Amino acid sequence: MSQTPRKRVTQGIETGRAQAAPTSRSKASLIFLALCAGFFFIAFVALGTWQVYRLQWKLALIAKVDARVHAAPVPAPGRDLWPQISSDADEYRRVSLSGRFLYSKTTAVQASTDLGSGSWLLTPLQTADGDLVLVNRGFVGTAPIKLIASTAQDGPSEQQVEVVGLMRMSEKGGGFLRSNEPEQSRWYSRDVQAIAVARGLPPDRVAPYFVDADRASSQANAASAPDAEKPVGGLTVIAFHNSHLVYALTWYALALMIAGAGFWVVRDERRRAGLARLGQEKKDDVRY
């Protein structure tokens, strides 16, 4: 009975191993992978760096607003300064003004505060120069729909009130998924221009901003106000969404993942090339 020589079996095993050795990727596929990895790495690093710049900008803005809020009040800008007013330069500036309230022109705007749901009461304040500045006198826990009809008498001309508060920019359009409906007296944002038109105020006399009265001003003027429920001032929420650091770290992490994947591909390609060379050498030995 014949037996297969051991040498021939060994040669067959070695030949099978040589044939099973992994092959290297094609040059075209390696170039494509390199280009894709380079593109995404640069893109993620650029996005992360952009978020770092945004973080610096946001921190500077927060510091600027904090300084404005705690500064001594300055006179509210008059009509000659209205064209120069901007959100970046004037938002949350602490201002003071005096005049008489036109209570009959009060507008109730839907509000949600720490005190619950209700309304902001925006009333025009007529200054000695005849200018009109909408003042948010504060919050009342009554729904706006119940405050539509206002028969309150305007403050007498000799009754001058003092208001100190934060200067705010007009809120255009409406609230989240809700548009203002002036014809129905449904207001979801403090849109100065729209409120002025709806209340029949002369547009050229109405300031392009409104003022959130602080708690002291609101309390001081509550006695002479005709409201059944006295408004509570000083509820302005000053908060800035600041997730730029998280975004920056996320983009940089993705860039590192791309770099790690590239390193793995290079190492795997070297391993494949080494195994291929080893397999070829063993194949040549078998043939020999």
C-alpha positions as protocol buffer text, in pm:
chain_id: "A"
residue {
  index: 1
  type: MET
  ca { x: 0 y: 0 z: 0 }
}
residue {
  index: 2
  type: SER
  ca { x: 152 y: 326 z: -117 }
}
residue {
  index: 3
  type: GLN
  ca { x: 169 y: 635 z: 106 }
}
residue {
  index: 4
  type: THR
  ca { x: 194 y: 997 z: 9 }
}
residue {
  index: 5
  type: PRO
  ca { x: 540 y: 1121 z: 81 }
}
residue {
  index: 6
  type: ARG
  ca { x: 562 y: 1357 z: 376 }
}
residue {
  index: 7
  type: LYS
  ca { x: 756 y: 1604 z: 171 }
}
residue {
  index: 8
  type: ARG
  ca { x: 478 y: 1628 z: -88 }
}
residue {
  index: 9
  type: VAL
  ca { x: 215 y: 1689 z: 187 }
}
residue {
  index: 10
  type: THR
  ca { x: 429 y: 1962 z: 339 }
}
residue {
  index: 11
  type: GLN
  ca { x: 475 y: 2121 z: 1 }
}
residue {
  index: 12
  type: GLY
  ca { x: 96 y: 2117 z: -53 }
}
residue {
  index: 13
  type: ILE
  ca { x: 33 y: 2287 z: 280 }
}
residue {
  index: 14
  type: GLU
  ca { x: 293 y: 2554 z: 210 }
}
residue {
  index: 15
  type: THR
  ca { x: 151 y: 2609 z: -136 }
}
residue {
  index: 16
  type: GLY
  ca { x: -199 y: 2656 z: 13 }
}
residue {
  index: 17
  type: ARG
  ca { x: -68 y: 2907 z: 263 }
}
residue {
  index: 18
  type: ALA
  ca { x: 108 y: 3098 z: -7 }
}
residue {
  index: 19
  type: GLN
  ca { x: -209 y: 3108 z: -216 }
}
residue {
  index: 20
  type: ALA
  ca { x: -416 y: 3225 z: 89 }
}
residue {
  index: 21
  type: ALA
  ca { x: -184 y: 3517 z: 169 }
}
residue {
  index: 22
  type: PRO
  ca { x: -375 y: 3851 z: 153 }
}
residue {
  index: 23
  type: THR
  ca { x: -311 y: 4078 z: -140 }
}
residue {
  index: 24
  type: SER
  ca { x: -243 y: 4452 z: -118 }
}
residue {
  index: 25
  type: ARG
  ca { x: -509 y: 4704 z: -218 }
}
residue {
  index: 26
  type: SER
  ca { x: -484 y: 4858 z: -559 }
}
residue {
  index: 27
  type: LYS
  ca { x: -300 y: 5186 z: -599 }
}
residue {
  index: 28
  type: ALA
  ca { x: -617 y: 5359 z: -721 }
}
residue {
  index: 29
  type: SER
  ca { x: -814 y: 5254 z: -411 }
}
residue {
  index: 30
  type: LEU
  ca { x: -536 y: 5372 z: -181 }
}
residue {
  index: 31
  type: ILE
  ca { x: -524 y: 5711 z: -353 }
}
residue {
  index: 32
  type: PHE
  ca { x: -903 y: 5742 z: -324 }
}
residue {
  index: 33
  type: LEU
  ca { x: -897 y: 5654 z: 46 }
}
residue {
  index: 34
  type: ALA
  ca { x: -614 y: 5900 z: 106 }
}
residue {
  index: 35
  type: LEU
  ca { x: -800 y: 6182 z: -70 }
}
residue {
  index: 36
  type: CYS
  ca { x: -1123 y: 6113 z: 121 }
}
residue {
  index: 37
  type: ALA
  ca { x: -942 y: 6093 z: 454 }
}
residue {
  index: 38
  type: GLY
  ca { x: -747 y: 6412 z: 385 }
}
residue {
  index: 39
  type: PHE
  ca { x: -1062 y: 6600 z: 283 }
}
residue {
  index: 40
  type: PHE
  ca { x: -1263 y: 6500 z: 589 }
}
residue {
  index: 41
  type: PHE
  ca { x: -970 y: 6554 z: 825 }
}
residue {
  index: 42
  type: ILE
  ca { x: -918 y: 6910 z: 699 }
}
residue {
  index: 43
  type: ALA
  ca { x: -1294 y: 6978 z: 700 }
}
residue {
  index: 44
  type: PHE
  ca { x: -1340 y: 6857 z: 1059 }
}
residue {
  index: 45
  type: VAL
  ca { x: -1037 y: 7052 z: 1182 }
}
residue {
  index: 46
  type: ALA
  ca { x: -1167 y: 7365 z: 1007 }
}
residue {
  index: 47
  type: LEU
  ca { x: -1512 y: 7323 z: 1163 }
}
residue {
  index: 48
  type: GLY
  ca { x: -1361 y: 7270 z: 1507 }
}
residue {
  index: 49
  type: THR
  ca { x: -1144 y: 7580 z: 1471 }
}
residue {
  index: 50
  type: TRP
  ca { x: -1444 y: 7783 z: 1356 }
}
residue {
  index: 51
  type: GLN
  ca { x: -1632 y: 7676 z: 1668 }
}
residue {
  index: 52
  type: VAL
  ca { x: -1335 y: 7788 z: 1881 }
}
residue {
  index: 53
  type: TYR
  ca { x: -1362 y: 8135 z: 1723 }
}
residue {
  index: 54
  type: ARG
  ca { x: -1738 y: 8129 z: 1781 }
}
residue {
  index: 55
  type: LEU
  ca { x: -1674 y: 8040 z: 2146 }
}
residue {
  index: 56
  type: GLN
  ca { x: -1442 y: 8338 z: 2187 }
}
residue {
  index: 57
  type: TRP
  ca { x: -1702 y: 8564 z: 2024 }
}
residue {
  index: 58
  type: LYS
  ca { x: -1982 y: 8434 z: 2246 }
}
residue {
  index: 59
  type: LEU
  ca { x: -1777 y: 8476 z: 2565 }
}
residue {
  index: 60
  type: ALA
  ca { x: -1694 y: 8833 z: 2465 }
}
residue {
  index: 61
  type: LEU
  ca { x: -2063 y: 8901 z: 2396 }
}
residue {
  index: 62
  type: ILE
  ca { x: -2166 y: 8760 z: 2733 }
}
residue {
  index: 63
  type: ALA
  ca { x: -1908 y: 8976 z: 2910 }
}
residue {
  index: 64
  type: LYS
  ca { x: -2024 y: 9284 z: 2717 }
}
residue {
  index: 65
  type: VAL
  ca { x: -2391 y: 9227 z: 2800 }
}
residue {
  index: 66
  type: ASP
  ca { x: -2311 y: 9160 z: 3165 }
}
residue {
  index: 67
  type: ALA
  ca { x: -2128 y: 9492 z: 3182 }
}
residue {
  index: 68
  type: ARG
  ca { x: -2427 y: 9673 z: 3026 }
}
residue {
  index: 69
  type: VAL
  ca { x: -2680 y: 9517 z: 3260 }
}
residue {
  index: 70
  type: HIS
  ca { x: -2489 y: 9620 z: 3572 }
}
residue {
  index: 71
  type: ALA
  ca { x: -2387 y: 9966 z: 3450 }
}
residue {
  index: 72
  type: ALA
  ca { x: -2549 y: 10288 z: 3569 }
}
residue {
  index: 73
  type: PRO
  ca { x: -2853 y: 10383 z: 3357 }
}
residue {
  index: 74
  type: VAL
  ca { x: -2806 y: 10629 z: 3072 }
}
residue {
  index: 75
  type: PRO
  ca { x: -3078 y: 10835 z: 2902 }
}
residue {
  index: 76
  type: ALA
  ca { x: -3269 y: 10635 z: 2643 }
}
residue {
  index: 77
  type: PRO
  ca { x: -3166 y: 10730 z: 2287 }
}
residue {
  index: 78
  type: GLY
  ca { x: -3373 y: 11012 z: 2137 }
}
residue {
  index: 79
  type: ARG
  ca { x: -3510 y: 11035 z: 1787 }
}
residue {
  index: 80
  type: ASP
  ca { x: -3186 y: 11172 z: 1640 }
}
residue {
  index: 81
  type: LEU
  ca { x: -3002 y: 10857 z: 1753 }
}
residue {
  index: 82
  type: TRP
  ca { x: -3260 y: 10600 z: 1642 }
}
residue {
  index: 83
  type: PRO
  ca { x: -3097 y: 10527 z: 1304 }
}
residue {
  index: 84
  type: GLN
  ca { x: -2773 y: 10431 z: 1481 }
}
residue {
  index: 85
  type: ILE
  ca { x: -2928 y: 10177 z: 1717 }
}
residue {
  index: 86
  type: SER
  ca { x: -2825 y: 9814 z: 1666 }
}
residue {
  index: 87
  type: SER
  ca { x: -2858 y: 9491 z: 1856 }
}
residue {
  index: 88
  type: ASP
  ca { x: -2482 y: 9445 z: 1892 }
}
residue {
  index: 89
  type: ALA
  ca { x: -2426 y: 9791 z: 2034 }
}
residue {
  index: 90
  type: ASP
  ca { x: -2741 y: 9851 z: 2238 }
}
residue {
  index: 91
  type: GLU
  ca { x: -2922 y: 9530 z: 2333 }
}
residue {
  index: 92
  type: TYR
  ca { x: -2966 y: 9505 z: 2713 }
}
residue {
  index: 93
  type: ARG
  ca { x: -2826 y: 9853 z: 2772 }
}
residue {
  index: 94
  type: ARG
  ca { x: -2959 y: 9996 z: 3099 }
}
residue {
  index: 95
  type: VAL
  ca { x: -3150 y: 10316 z: 3023 }
}
residue {
  index: 96
  type: SER
  ca { x: -3376 y: 10567 z: 3194 }
}
residue {
  index: 97
  type: LEU
  ca { x: -3662 y: 10776 z: 3055 }
}
residue {
  index: 98
  type: SER
  ca { x: -3954 y: 10981 z: 3178 }
}
residue {
  index: 99
  type: GLY
  ca { x: -4294 y: 11083 z: 3048 }
}
residue {
  index: 100
  type: ARG
  ca { x: -4658 y: 10985 z: 3076 }
}
residue {
  index: 101
  type: PHE
  ca { x: -4808 y: 10646 z: 3000 }
}
residue {
  index: 102
  type: LEU
  ca { x: -5077 y: 10613 z: 2735 }
}
residue {
  index: 103
  type: TYR
  ca { x: -5262 y: 10334 z: 2912 }
}
residue {
  index: 104
  type: SER
  ca { x: -5538 y: 10323 z: 2651 }
}
residue {
  index: 105
  type: LYS
  ca { x: -5281 y: 10197 z: 2398 }
}
residue {
  index: 106
  type: THR
  ca { x: -5159 y: 9909 z: 2613 }
}
residue {
  index: 107
  type: THR
  ca { x: -5089 y: 9583 z: 2427 }
}
residue {
  index: 108
  type: ALA
  ca { x: -5093 y: 9244 z: 2597 }
}
residue {
  index: 109
  type: VAL
  ca { x: -4834 y: 9000 z: 2463 }
}
residue {
  index: 110
  type: GLN
  ca { x: -4834 y: 8633 z: 2554 }
}
residue {
  index: 111
  type: ALA
  ca { x: -4569 y: 8554 z: 2813 }
}
residue {
  index: 112
  type: SER
  ca { x: -4427 y: 8254 z: 2993 }
}
residue {
  index: 113
  type: THR
  ca { x: -4218 y: 8331 z: 3300 }
}
residue {
  index: 114
  type: ASP
  ca { x: -4105 y: 8182 z: 3630 }
}
residue {
  index: 115
  type: LEU
  ca { x: -4434 y: 8314 z: 3768 }
}
residue {
  index: 116
  type: GLY
  ca { x: -4635 y: 8113 z: 3515 }
}
residue {
  index: 117
  type: SER
  ca { x: -4818 y: 8193 z: 3193 }
}
residue {
  index: 118
  type: GLY
  ca { x: -4980 y: 8527 z: 3133 }
}
residue {
  index: 119
  type: SER
  ca { x: -4908 y: 8853 z: 2955 }
}
residue {
  index: 120
  type: TRP
  ca { x: -4652 y: 9125 z: 2916 }
}
residue {
  index: 121
  type: LEU
  ca { x: -4810 y: 9471 z: 2929 }
}
residue {
  index: 122
  type: LEU
  ca { x: -4655 y: 9700 z: 2670 }
}
residue {
  index: 123
  type: THR
  ca { x: -4761 y: 10062 z: 2712 }
}
residue {
  index: 124
  type: PRO
  ca { x: -4636 y: 10363 z: 2511 }
}
residue {
  index: 125
  type: LEU
  ca { x: -4454 y: 10622 z: 2719 }
}
residue {
  index: 126
  type: GLN
  ca { x: -4480 y: 10972 z: 2572 }
}
residue {
  index: 127
  type: THR
  ca { x: -4173 y: 11181 z: 2647 }
}
residue {
  index: 128
  type: ALA
  ca { x: -4157 y: 11557 z: 2681 }
}
residue {
  index: 129
  type: ASP
  ca { x: -4033 y: 11576 z: 2320 }
}
residue {
  index: 130
  type: GLY
  ca { x: -4339 y: 11389 z: 2195 }
}
residue {
  index: 131
  type: ASP
  ca { x: -4149 y: 11067 z: 2123 }
}
residue {
  index: 132
  type: LEU
  ca { x: -4314 y: 10735 z: 2204 }
}
residue {
  index: 133
  type: VAL
  ca { x: -4126 y: 10447 z: 2360 }
}
residue {
  index: 134
  type: LEU
  ca { x: -4298 y: 10115 z: 2425 }
}
residue {
  index: 135
  type: VAL
  ca { x: -4235 y: 10011 z: 2784 }
}
residue {
  index: 136
  type: ASN
  ca { x: -4285 y: 9656 z: 2901 }
}
residue {
  index: 137
  type: ARG
  ca { x: -4432 y: 9744 z: 3240 }
}
residue {
  index: 138
  type: GLY
  ca { x: -4414 y: 9384 z: 3353 }
}
residue {
  index: 139
  type: PHE
  ca { x: -4596 y: 9054 z: 3379 }
}
residue {
  index: 140
  type: VAL
  ca { x: -4954 y: 8982 z: 3483 }
}
residue {
  index: 141
  type: GLY
  ca { x: -5096 y: 8635 z: 3524 }
}
residue {
  index: 142
  type: THR
  ca { x: -5389 y: 8700 z: 3289 }
}
residue {
  index: 143
  type: ALA
  ca { x: -5418 y: 8559 z: 2938 }
}
residue {
  index: 144
  type: PRO
  ca { x: -5383 y: 8820 z: 2662 }
}
residue {
  index: 145
  type: ILE
  ca { x: -5727 y: 8742 z: 2518 }
}
residue {
  index: 146
  type: LYS
  ca { x: -5886 y: 8869 z: 2840 }
}
residue {
  index: 147
  type: LEU
  ca { x: -5698 y: 9197 z: 2818 }
}
residue {
  index: 148
  type: ILE
  ca { x: -5794 y: 9296 z: 2461 }
}
residue {
  index: 149
  type: ALA
  ca { x: -6045 y: 9568 z: 2539 }
}
residue {
  index: 150
  type: SER
  ca { x: -5873 y: 9852 z: 2721 }
}
residue {
  index: 151
  type: THR
  ca { x: -6082 y: 10141 z: 2849 }
}
residue {
  index: 152
  type: ALA
  ca { x: -5811 y: 10273 z: 3079 }
}
residue {
  index: 153
  type: GLN
  ca { x: -5751 y: 10645 z: 3081 }
}
residue {
  index: 154
  type: ASP
  ca { x: -5413 y: 10778 z: 2974 }
}
residue {
  index: 155
  type: GLY
  ca { x: -5195 y: 10926 z: 3242 }
}
residue {
  index: 156
  type: PRO
  ca { x: -5244 y: 11303 z: 3280 }
}
residue {
  index: 157
  type: SER
  ca { x: -4983 y: 11523 z: 3119 }
}
residue {
  index: 158
  type: GLU
  ca { x: -4872 y: 11654 z: 3457 }
}
residue {
  index: 159
  type: GLN
  ca { x: -4820 y: 11301 z: 3588 }
}
residue {
  index: 160
  type: GLN
  ca { x: -4464 y: 11226 z: 3481 }
}
residue {
  index: 161
  type: VAL
  ca { x: -4327 y: 10883 z: 3565 }
}
residue {
  index: 162
  type: GLU
  ca { x: -3968 y: 10766 z: 3575 }
}
residue {
  index: 163
  type: VAL
  ca { x: -3871 y: 10434 z: 3419 }
}
residue {
  index: 164
  type: VAL
  ca { x: -3542 y: 10249 z: 3444 }
}
residue {
  index: 165
  type: GLY
  ca { x: -3494 y: 9927 z: 3254 }
}
residue {
  index: 166
  type: LEU
  ca { x: -3318 y: 9731 z: 2985 }
}
residue {
  index: 167
  type: MET
  ca { x: -3324 y: 9835 z: 2624 }
}
residue {
  index: 168
  type: ARG
  ca { x: -3453 y: 9559 z: 2396 }
}
residue {
  index: 169
  type: MET
  ca { x: -3476 y: 9520 z: 2020 }
}
residue {
  index: 170
  type: SER
  ca { x: -3804 y: 9471 z: 1839 }
}
residue {
  index: 171
  type: GLU
  ca { x: -3913 y: 9108 z: 1806 }
}
residue {
  index: 172
  type: LYS
  ca { x: -4034 y: 9057 z: 1451 }
}
residue {
  index: 173
  type: GLY
  ca { x: -4305 y: 8821 z: 1330 }
}
residue {
  index: 174
  type: GLY
  ca { x: -4428 y: 8628 z: 1628 }
}
residue {
  index: 175
  type: GLY
  ca { x: -4344 y: 8340 z: 1857 }
}
residue {
  index: 176
  type: PHE
  ca { x: -4245 y: 7982 z: 1789 }
}
residue {
  index: 177
  type: LEU
  ca { x: -4477 y: 7846 z: 1518 }
}
residue {
  index: 178
  type: ARG
  ca { x: -4715 y: 8137 z: 1582 }
}
residue {
  index: 179
  type: SER
  ca { x: -4751 y: 8460 z: 1390 }
}
residue {
  index: 180
  type: ASN
  ca { x: -4888 y: 8777 z: 1542 }
}
residue {
  index: 181
  type: GLU
  ca { x: -5251 y: 8848 z: 1453 }
}
residue {
  index: 182
  type: PRO
  ca { x: -5297 y: 9224 z: 1503 }
}
residue {
  index: 183
  type: GLU
  ca { x: -5655 y: 9223 z: 1373 }
}
residue {
  index: 184
  type: GLN
  ca { x: -5744 y: 8973 z: 1648 }
}
residue {
  index: 185
  type: SER
  ca { x: -5523 y: 9142 z: 1908 }
}
residue {
  index: 186
  type: ARG
  ca { x: -5326 y: 8821 z: 1944 }
}
residue {
  index: 187
  type: TRP
  ca { x: -4961 y: 8898 z: 2006 }
}
residue {
  index: 188
  type: TYR
  ca { x: -4688 y: 8640 z: 2055 }
}
residue {
  index: 189
  type: SER
  ca { x: -4385 y: 8870 z: 2023 }
}
residue {
  index: 190
  type: ARG
  ca { x: -4305 y: 9230 z: 2104 }
}
residue {
  index: 191
  type: ASP
  ca { x: -4298 y: 9361 z: 1747 }
}
residue {
  index: 192
  type: VAL
  ca { x: -4265 y: 9736 z: 1801 }
}
residue {
  index: 193
  type: GLN
  ca { x: -4351 y: 9848 z: 1449 }
}
residue {
  index: 194
  type: ALA
  ca { x: -4653 y: 9619 z: 1417 }
}
residue {
  index: 195
  type: ILE
  ca { x: -4787 y: 9720 z: 1759 }
}
residue {
  index: 196
  type: ALA
  ca { x: -4745 y: 10089 z: 1672 }
}
residue {
  index: 197
  type: VAL
  ca { x: -4949 y: 10045 z: 1352 }
}
residue {
  index: 198
  type: ALA
  ca { x: -5218 y: 9840 z: 1528 }
}
residue {
  index: 199
  type: ARG
  ca { x: -5253 y: 10103 z: 1804 }
}
residue {
  index: 200
  type: GLY
  ca { x: -5261 y: 10396 z: 1562 }
}
residue {
  index: 201
  type: LEU
  ca { x: -4934 y: 10548 z: 1682 }
}
residue {
  index: 202
  type: PRO
  ca { x: -4743 y: 10774 z: 1441 }
}
residue {
  index: 203
  type: PRO
  ca { x: -4460 y: 10553 z: 1305 }
}
residue {
  index: 204
  type: ASP
  ca { x: -4210 y: 10838 z: 1286 }
}
residue {
  index: 205
  type: ARG
  ca { x: -4259 y: 10910 z: 1656 }
}
residue {
  index: 206
  type: VAL
  ca { x: -4219 y: 10553 z: 1783 }
}
residue {
  index: 207
  type: ALA
  ca { x: -3873 y: 10438 z: 1895 }
}
residue {
  index: 208
  type: PRO
  ca { x: -3743 y: 10123 z: 1717 }
}
residue {
  index: 209
  type: TYR
  ca { x: -3685 y: 9954 z: 2053 }
}
residue {
  index: 210
  type: PHE
  ca { x: -3877 y: 9885 z: 2372 }
}
residue {
  index: 211
  type: VAL
  ca { x: -3771 y: 9895 z: 2736 }
}
residue {
  index: 212
  type: ASP
  ca { x: -3815 y: 9618 z: 2992 }
}
residue {
  index: 213
  type: ALA
  ca { x: -3892 y: 9807 z: 3314 }
}
residue {
  index: 214
  type: ASP
  ca { x: -3701 y: 9681 z: 3615 }
}
residue {
  index: 215
  type: ARG
  ca { x: -3875 y: 9567 z: 3932 }
}
residue {
  index: 216
  type: ALA
  ca { x: -3820 y: 9896 z: 4116 }
}
residue {
  index: 217
  type: SER
  ca { x: -3972 y: 10104 z: 3835 }
}
residue {
  index: 218
  type: SER
  ca { x: -4263 y: 9866 z: 3801 }
}
residue {
  index: 219
  type: GLN
  ca { x: -4341 y: 9882 z: 4171 }
}
residue {
  index: 220
  type: ALA
  ca { x: -4299 y: 10260 z: 4189 }
}
residue {
  index: 221
  type: ASN
  ca { x: -4547 y: 10318 z: 3905 }
}
residue {
  index: 222
  type: ALA
  ca { x: -4796 y: 10050 z: 4011 }
}
residue {
  index: 223
  type: ALA
  ca { x: -4988 y: 10284 z: 4242 }
}
residue {
  index: 224
  type: SER
  ca { x: -5087 y: 10520 z: 3960 }
}
residue {
  index: 225
  type: ALA
  ca { x: -5146 y: 10246 z: 3701 }
}
residue {
  index: 226
  type: PRO
  ca { x: -5510 y: 10154 z: 3627 }
}
residue {
  index: 227
  type: ASP
  ca { x: -5446 y: 9780 z: 3595 }
}
residue {
  index: 228
  type: ALA
  ca { x: -5663 y: 9551 z: 3804 }
}
residue {
  index: 229
  type: GLU
  ca { x: -5361 y: 9326 z: 3846 }
}
residue {
  index: 230
  type: LYS
  ca { x: -5039 y: 9515 z: 3902 }
}
residue {
  index: 231
  type: PRO
  ca { x: -4762 y: 9409 z: 3660 }
}
residue {
  index: 232
  type: VAL
  ca { x: -4439 y: 9262 z: 3794 }
}
residue {
  index: 233
  type: GLY
  ca { x: -4124 y: 9399 z: 3631 }
}
residue {
  index: 234
  type: GLY
  ca { x: -3764 y: 9287 z: 3632 }
}
residue {
  index: 235
  type: LEU
  ca { x: -3829 y: 8942 z: 3486 }
}
residue {
  index: 236
  type: THR
  ca { x: -3602 y: 8978 z: 3185 }
}
residue {
  index: 237
  type: VAL
  ca { x: -3419 y: 8653 z: 3121 }
}
residue {
  index: 238
  type: ILE
  ca { x: -3067 y: 8703 z: 2990 }
}
residue {
  index: 239
  type: ALA
  ca { x: -2933 y: 8374 z: 2864 }
}
residue {
  index: 240
  type: PHE
  ca { x: -2710 y: 8286 z: 2571 }
}
residue {
  index: 241
  type: HIS
  ca { x: -2694 y: 7940 z: 2423 }
}
residue {
  index: 242
  type: ASN
  ca { x: -2327 y: 7849 z: 2437 }
}
residue {
  index: 243
  type: SER
  ca { x: -2240 y: 7498 z: 2317 }
}
residue {
  index: 244
  type: HIS
  ca { x: -1949 y: 7601 z: 2097 }
}
residue {
  index: 245
  type: LEU
  ca { x: -1693 y: 7418 z: 2312 }
}
residue {
  index: 246
  type: VAL
  ca { x: -1889 y: 7093 z: 2282 }
}
residue {
  index: 247
  type: TYR
  ca { x: -1919 y: 7140 z: 1907 }
}
residue {
  index: 248
  type: ALA
  ca { x: -1546 y: 7214 z: 1876 }
}
residue {
  index: 249
  type: LEU
  ca { x: -1449 y: 6904 z: 2073 }
}
residue {
  index: 250
  type: THR
  ca { x: -1689 y: 6696 z: 1861 }
}
residue {
  index: 251
  type: TRP
  ca { x: -1536 y: 6813 z: 1533 }
}
residue {
  index: 252
  type: TYR
  ca { x: -1182 y: 6764 z: 1662 }
}
residue {
  index: 253
  type: ALA
  ca { x: -1274 y: 6415 z: 1785 }
}
residue {
  index: 254
  type: LEU
  ca { x: -1406 y: 6328 z: 1439 }
}
residue {
  index: 255
  type: ALA
  ca { x: -1079 y: 6456 z: 1289 }
}
residue {
  index: 256
  type: LEU
  ca { x: -884 y: 6231 z: 1528 }
}
residue {
  index: 257
  type: MET
  ca { x: -1102 y: 5937 z: 1430 }
}
residue {
  index: 258
  type: ILE
  ca { x: -1023 y: 6001 z: 1064 }
}
residue {
  index: 259
  type: ALA
  ca { x: -652 y: 6020 z: 1149 }
}
residue {
  index: 260
  type: GLY
  ca { x: -679 y: 5697 z: 1348 }
}
residue {
  index: 261
  type: ALA
  ca { x: -858 y: 5524 z: 1061 }
}
residue {
  index: 262
  type: GLY
  ca { x: -587 y: 5641 z: 822 }
}
residue {
  index: 263
  type: PHE
  ca { x: -318 y: 5506 z: 1054 }
}
residue {
  index: 264
  type: TRP
  ca { x: -498 y: 5171 z: 1071 }
}
residue {
  index: 265
  type: VAL
  ca { x: -524 y: 5153 z: 690 }
}
residue {
  index: 266
  type: VAL
  ca { x: -151 y: 5228 z: 651 }
}
residue {
  index: 267
  type: ARG
  ca { x: -58 y: 4965 z: 911 }
}
residue {
  index: 268
  type: ASP
  ca { x: -294 y: 4710 z: 757 }
}
residue {
  index: 269
  type: GLU
  ca { x: -154 y: 4779 z: 411 }
}
residue {
  index: 270
  type: ARG
  ca { x: 201 y: 4722 z: 537 }
}
residue {
  index: 271
  type: ARG
  ca { x: 86 y: 4398 z: 701 }
}
residue {
  index: 272
  type: ARG
  ca { x: -76 y: 4285 z: 378 }
}
residue {
  index: 273
  type: ALA
  ca { x: 236 y: 4372 z: 180 }
}
residue {
  index: 274
  type: GLY
  ca { x: 455 y: 4184 z: 429 }
}
residue {
  index: 275
  type: LEU
  ca { x: 236 y: 3875 z: 418 }
}
residue {
  index: 276
  type: ALA
  ca { x: 226 y: 3890 z: 42 }
}
residue {
  index: 277
  type: ARG
  ca { x: 607 y: 3901 z: 26 }
}
residue {
  index: 278
  type: LEU
  ca { x: 632 y: 3616 z: 276 }
}
residue {
  index: 279
  type: GLY
  ca { x: 385 y: 3412 z: 77 }
}
residue {
  index: 280
  type: GLN
  ca { x: 572 y: 3475 z: -243 }
}
residue {
  index: 281
  type: GLU
  ca { x: 899 y: 3371 z: -83 }
}
residue {
  index: 282
  type: LYS
  ca { x: 747 y: 3047 z: 45 }
}
residue {
  index: 283
  type: LYS
  ca { x: 593 y: 2984 z: -293 }
}
residue {
  index: 284
  type: ASP
  ca { x: 929 y: 3027 z: -458 }
}
residue {
  index: 285
  type: ASP
  ca { x: 1084 y: 2785 z: -206 }
}
residue {
  index: 286
  type: VAL
  ca { x: 820 y: 2525 z: -284 }
}
residue {
  index: 287
  type: ARG
  ca { x: 884 y: 2554 z: -653 }
}
residue {
  index: 288
  type: TYR
  ca { x: 1253 y: 2526 z: -592 }
}
